[in-house]
Amino acid sequence: MIILLTGVYALWAGDTSVFVDLGFSPDGRTYMFGQYGVLSPSLRPWADLYIVDVSKNNFVPNGRVTSTSNVPINAGQDGSGVFHQLLSANTSLTNRYKLNFNNQGLPLYISRDDFPALNGEKIEFRDFLNDVTYKAQLVPTVTGTAQNVSSKFYINLEATSNKTGQTKRYTVGTWNFVRQKIMQYNIKRVLIDTDGNSLIFVIEMKQFADNGHNIRYMVEAVRL
């Protein structure tokens, strides 16, 4: 549905990006994140900001802003300057939704692996503060190849209370939303708000590019 990973400039042809956790609102119902990077081969830095309504698993109104510089950076720089400029220029949007950069998500799962097999991945993780065990399976559908590739996915989620034994099941994501030129997905991180009610899946995407592939990030959100 929606579009830490500290990244470095890609060793493969194509370009990578850096995911930035920008925190929740006090009630955990709104979440903000960003990403930035450098376009290859032009060396033009770019940045995106996103604000997500967790219950709807969608952007808030005007909750997507982006910027790409016309001026290339020097080789070896990471383009973070454009990200900070974009964040500074949108403080009114941040304030409107009472987002707090210090109220970042608590990490429940961090993947250090590369992209899984094309049939998706299964992960298990635990929220020790609330004593809940989670099982998640990313289910992708990929069609076409090279520049004609497109894909979609959803996540099957089970949350089991270790206190009561009760299991709740969720389908996370917009299963029928097709993304052009995205060939593969990977759950890189799972975050939860401090109250334990809002879960964020950080999804790494492999995007077809003429000179290889790019790495981009998105999130899927669910209100528990």
Secondary structure, 3 states (H helix, E strand, C coil): CCCCCCCCCCCCCCCCEEEEEEEECCCCCEEEEEEEEECCCCCCEEEEEEEEECCCCEEEEEEEEEEECCCCCCCCCCCHHHHHHHHHHCHHHHHHCCCCCCCCCEEEEECCCCCCCCCCEEEEEEECCCCEEEEEEEEEEEECCHHHCEEEEEEEEEEEECCCCCEEEEEECCCCCCEECEEEEEEEEEEECCCCCEEEEEEEEEEEECCEEEEEEEEEEEEC
